[in-house]
Amino acid sequence: MTRRIRWTLVGCLLAALMLAACGAPPAAEPAAPAEEPAAEEEVVQIEETVEEEAAALEGEIVISLSSNDIQTYQALADAYMAINPGVNVVVELKAPGTGPDAYLTWLRTQFTSEEPRMSLIESAHLREFAQEGRLINWAPYLSLENPYTGAIWEESFQDWGLNLVRDPSTGEMYTLPYMSVQTFWVYNKDIFAEAGITDVPVQPTWDQLVEYSEKVKAAGYIPIAMEGTTEQIWGGGRMPWLMRSAMDQYHREELQIIQCQPGDWCFREGIDDVWEYDPSDVRNDDPDRISVNIVRHMNALKDGTINFDNECTIEMMTQIGRVFKTEHGFVPEGWAGITDAYPLFLTQQAAMRMVHGGFFTSFPKDIRSLAQGEYAGAGEVDDESAAAAVEFEYGRFAFPNIEGPCVQGTARANELTSGTLALPKKNRAQNDLEADFVMFWTSPQGMRIFLENKLDTENLQGGIAGPPLINDVTMPSPWEDIFANSVFVGNYEKPGAPGDKVARGFFKHEDSKRIWSIMVQEFFAGTRTAEEFAADYQTLLEESFDDLLVFLNLTEEDLESPEKRPPGYIAAGPY
């Protein structure tokens, strides 16, 4: 309470007492003396309540995200400290390492401490820490009022975003999304025109993609700027996007096998009892429409109800091989050793590339960076080509639809949340402070600061992958219009989606994913046939199964009772 308000209340109380002492006019009832203490008590109560609400926040928050974008996070920190001068926000970003799990390895070392110094962390691979009880559950905080909006915090988010990352049966949520992302293909319009390609549909077929590649190659260009190292395939990015989209097209029907049954711990009345399988609806498997039982999924993999040594896996790999087998020449020469093929697209040597929405904001900066000799990893192009890089007109199309007897649905892409903020579990006061900072970040005020810096053309480390998930936030011009024109074809990554969980290894299990990446590279190199891939992938599942149970915190006893919730299982994001 400010001093002015406090003295005003005291003055009002004194005036009331003086009037009572002088006596009231005859026509009025006299003031009841018994009410005077109540008035005094009311003033004290108001003063205590207001002073408690106005208590200044104190402490330290350490931002330890995997990023080079100091500008954006320092701007957020400065704005927060201006409002809360008793808090010191330290920006200690961890530059992305040379390996796909460098940040994850760093996190593991930090969690050797009982209470790590880091506050905010962000990674899509935090399941192990959630299962160990090392991360806070965001759900209780989302039910509180956000002091920077005056509304319940959860009401600031778009529902579909939160639904994709929380356990639909318990409401638990260990990573917090705040942005969206979409993956798609881009192509050089001039190269396509030169190759005689003039009509590009919003979502072409796989046959058309093969045709584009043949024509572009005949015109003297590299059809697709793609990396092919095992690390690139294993770690994430373009090839995993493609393989996940393909597996999703071939395993859509298995949703009927792994759905929660009546009597299951995850069965929801009014949702699961009215759901009907409809592959023509790309949102048919959204978590607000159907629940999936992880135990039923694992049982189906164990008993062979879901398997991979079959003609459908062979068909899928054969189709993918029509484009990406090295022998066809649709990817850069020596692509098995290329870690970044993007400069080939930027210098107009390659015609197509898979990207996410961050391409819109990064493309002009990347061209400038390459031309000025500041682009890291430009080794795939010579200095002369890099220096001559200029912006060009590009088009876009959605992930192509594979066609074949085994295909069960149209091609979908990553159309999902971006951002996986987490807080290491500490003492309650410290976690409350850290959550307060995230509340500020995800308020319209904080998001404006975030977006203004991320979209600053001078911020070479900036850029976003899609619009924010926060309501009442408008992106600066012209980005609002650019992202509004996105074409959405459905999302293959969501809780329990059967195809995505087995698309590259199993359930994001690192060891199986690493072996899978080697198998994929050998297939593209021509040293492993589609038939061998199918048989060996089934073997990989069988040999990995026991480790998968440990990874998912499940036991053989859990598999015997799929109707019971496994006591050790935590749905830390889409499982």
Secondary structure as UniProt FT lines:
FT   HELIX           3..22
FT   TURN            26..27
FT   TURN            33..34
FT   HELIX           35..53
FT   STRAND          59..63
FT   HELIX           70..83
FT   TURN            85..86
FT   STRAND          87..91
FT   TURN            100..101
FT   HELIX           102..110
FT   TURN            111..112
FT   STRAND          120..122
FT   HELIX           127..131
FT   TURN            132..133
FT   HELIX           139..142
FT   STRAND          145..146
FT   TURN            147..150
FT   STRAND          151..152
FT   HELIX           153..156
FT   HELIX           159..163
FT   TURN            164..165
FT   TURN            168..170
FT   STRAND          179..188
FT   HELIX           189..194
FT   TURN            195..196
FT   HELIX           206..218
FT   TURN            219..220
FT   STRAND          222..224
FT   HELIX           230..235
FT   HELIX           238..250
FT   HELIX           252..254
FT   HELIX           255..258
FT   TURN            262..263
FT   TURN            265..266
FT   TURN            269..274
FT   TURN            279..280
FT   TURN            282..285
FT   TURN            287..289
FT   HELIX           294..303
FT   HELIX           311..324
FT   HELIX           326..328
FT   TURN            333..334
FT   HELIX           335..337
FT   HELIX           342..346
FT   TURN            347..348
FT   STRAND          350..356
FT   HELIX           358..371
FT   TURN            372..373
FT   TURN            376..377
FT   TURN            379..380
FT   HELIX           383..387
FT   STRAND          394..397
FT   TURN            405..406
FT   STRAND          415..418
FT   STRAND          421..422
FT   HELIX           428..441
FT   HELIX           444..454
FT   TURN            457..458
FT   TURN            460..461
FT   TURN            471..472
FT   TURN            477..478
FT   HELIX           479..484
FT   TURN            495..496
FT   TURN            498..499
FT   HELIX           500..502
FT   TURN            507..508
FT   HELIX           510..525
FT   HELIX           530..551
FT   TURN            552..553
FT   HELIX           556..560
FT   TURN            562..563
FT   TURN            567..568
//
